[in-house]
Amino acid sequence: MASARHALCAVALLASALTAACSADTSPLRLAEPARRNPETPDFVAATRRGGDYLPVGVSAPQRPVRTKSAESQKALEAELEGARSRNEARGRAAEGASKGAGKTTGQGAAPGAGAE
């Protein structure tokens, strides 16, 4: 009985030792089948990669050209933004007026004479 328990503990210890070092290069599981250091890239991966290499650390990306707006397009944008601002201000005034008048009238769900005593 005791030898079976010792054997079971030894097997459990051996299994945990084999699987505990799976990430290390000296793992017995990795040594059983030699791993390839530079595996070939699958076709579907190579086909979806973008051209060019990654930038090394500390190197800035090349400057992008600055596209300036023409005078007409800039004035059109300003007019569009001014219109949006005036619409938003009008909506704000309307909502403000609606909130002030809401307390004086009975709402849709209120019974007739609910506020009168």
N, C-alpha and C positions, 0 to 999 in steps of 0.2 A: 504494500500500500504506500509506504513512504518512498520507495524507489519510483513508483509510477508518478507520484506527486513531483519528485525531483526531475524526472524526465519531462514532465509537462512544463515545469518552470523553465527548464533548459531550452525546450522548443520555443516557448513564448519569448524568452530572452534573445534567442538566435533570430527569430522572426522580427522582433522589434529592432535589433541591431542592423539587420539587412535593409529594412525599410526606413530607418531613421536617417540614413545618410544618402538618400536618393538624389539629393541635389549636389552632392560633392562629386568631384571628378574621380575620387578614389572609391566610390561606392562599389561593392561587390556586384550589384545588379548591372552597373554600367560596364564593369570589366568583363562580364559574361558575354556581352555582345558589343564589339567595338563600335563606337559612334563615329559617324562621319563628321569631320570638322567643318567642311564647307559643302553642305548638301546642295543639290541642284535646285534652282527655283522652278516651281511648277509653272506650266504654260499659262494658266489662268491668272497667276499673280504677275508674271512678266508682262502680260498683255494689258493689265489694268494700271501699271505703274506709269506715272507721269515722267516726262523726260527731265533730265537734269539731276544733279546730286543735291544733297542737303547742304545748307550753309554750315560751315564750321562755327563752333562757339566763339563769340567775340567779333564776328564779321557781320557788318551791316548789309542789309539787302540793298540792291542798286536803287537809286532814286527814280521814282516814277515821273513821267512828264506831267506838268501841271496844265490842265485844260482850263483856260479862262472863259468866262461867259462874255458874249457880246453885249453891247450896251442895250440893245433891244430886249434880249432875253433876260437881262438883269432887271430892267424896268418892268417887264411882264411878271417876273417872279415877285418883285416888290408889290405890284398891284394885287397879285393873287394873295399874298400874305396880309396886306391891308384889308382886303375884302373878308378874309377869314377872321381877322381880328374884329372887324365891325360886326360880322354875323355872331361871333361868340359873345361880344358885349351885349348885343340886342337880346340874345337868348338868356343871358344872365339877368338883364333887367326884367325880362318877361317872367322868369322863374322867381325873381325877388318879389315882383308884384303879385304873383300868384300865391306865394307863401304868406304875404301880408293879408290878402283878402280871404284866405282859406279859413281863418278863425272866425270871420264875421258871418259867413253863410253856412247853411246846412249842407253837408256833403251828400253824395248819392246814397250811402248806406244809413244815413241818419233818418230817424222817424220824424214825421211832421211834428213840429213843436217840441222836439227833444231838448233844444237849448232854452226854450221859453219857460218861465215859471209863473 
